[in-house]
Amino acid sequence: MAIRYQVMSLSNPKDPEAPAKYYLINRNVGKVDRDYLIKDMVRHTSLTYQEASTAIDYLFESVPRLLELGFTVQLGKLGYFRLSIRSKGSDLKEEATPDKIKSIHLNFIVGREIQKEINQYAVEKFPE
């Protein structure tokens, strides 16, 4: 199996007069949902459907709760989740208050070993 891509022409938003360049853009073949993950886990482990369902549900519920408590959530070699805050700048320290927050982002940082593996995937052109 390989990562599939298609070639797209994209212009430079900073220089609209510049000629467009061609880029490889990855193509997804679909989405995997909770039920798919559970069935796949049951097929590849000794867990029952109910046990796998409980494990997945616990993960989905505990990650946001732990992030809210201020933890970084490490998922073994897969990587980790953390939150980051984007805010407006303030001239004085006292003015830097929660009302200056623009957004809170959930970040996932992939583990080094997984990233090395991903970088070695084969690629093939997506049939048009």
ZAMARGU-4260 file (C-alpha; in steps of 0.2 Angstrom, whole numbers, plus 5000, padded with zeros to 4 digits):
<rodrens>
0) 5000/5000/5000 | 5006/5018/4997 | 5001/5035/5000 | 4991/5042/4986 | 4993/5059/4979
5) 4987/5070/4965 | 4995/5085/4957 | 4987/5102/4959 | 4992/5119/4952 | 4992/5132/4966
10) 4996/5151/4965 | 5007/5160/4978 | 4994/5171/4989 | 5009/5183/4993 | 5012/5185/4975
15) 4997/5184/4964 | 5006/5189/4949 | 5019/5175/4950 | 5015/5159/4939 | 5007/5145/4948
20) 5017/5130/4953 | 5013/5112/4954 | 5012/5102/4971 | 5009/5085/4976 | 4993/5084/4987
25) 4989/5068/4997 | 4972/5060/4994 | 4962/5052/5007 | 4952/5036/5003 | 4939/5039/5017
30) 4937/5041/5035 | 4938/5028/5049 | 4926/5030/5063 | 4924/5024/5081 | 4915/5008/5076
35) 4928/5004/5063 | 4942/5006/5076 | 4933/4994/5088 | 4929/4981/5075 | 4948/4982/5069
40) 4954/4980/5087 | 4943/4965/5090 | 4949/4957/5074 | 4967/4959/5079 | 4967/4956/5098
45) 4959/4944/5110 | 4947/4958/5116 | 4928/4956/5115 | 4918/4970/5106 | 4912/4977/5123
50) 4930/4977/5130 | 4937/4986/5114 | 4922/4998/5115 | 4925/5002/5133 | 4944/5005/5129
55) 4941/5017/5115 | 4927/5026/5124 | 4938/5028/5139 | 4952/5035/5128 | 4940/5048/5119
60) 4933/5054/5136 | 4950/5054/5146 | 4961/5064/5134 | 4950/5080/5134 | 4948/5079/5153
65) 4967/5077/5156 | 4971/5091/5144 | 4959/5102/5153 | 4969/5098/5170 | 4985/5104/5161
70) 4993/5087/5156 | 5001/5083/5140 | 4994/5066/5135 | 5007/5054/5129 | 5001/5039/5119
75) 5017/5028/5119 | 5027/5029/5103 | 5012/5036/5093 | 5015/5053/5100 | 5006/5066/5112
80) 4992/5078/5113 | 4994/5095/5121 | 4985/5112/5121 | 4991/5129/5115 | 4984/5146/5117
85) 4984/5160/5104 | 4981/5177/5111 | 4982/5195/5107 | 4998/5204/5114 | 4997/5216/5128
90) 5008/5231/5132 | 5008/5228/5151 | 5008/5211/5161 | 4992/5216/5170 | 4983/5218/5153
95) 4987/5200/5148 | 4971/5192/5154 | 4960/5178/5148 | 4949/5190/5137 | 4964/5192/5126
100) 4963/5174/5120 | 4960/5172/5102 | 4959/5153/5102 | 4964/5137/5110 | 4971/5123/5099
105) 4973/5105/5101 | 4990/5099/5095 | 4996/5081/5091 | 5014/5079/5089 | 5019/5062/5081
110) 5032/5051/5089 | 5049/5050/5081 | 5048/5032/5077 | 5031/5033/5069 | 5037/5049/5059
115) 5052/5039/5053 | 5041/5025/5047 | 5029/5037/5039 | 5043/5046/5029 | 5048/5029/5022
120) 5030/5025/5015 | 5029/5023/4996 | 5019/5036/4986 | 5009/5033/4970 | 4998/5045/4959
125) 4980/5044/4963 | 4970/5038/4947 | 4961/5053/4940
</rodrens>
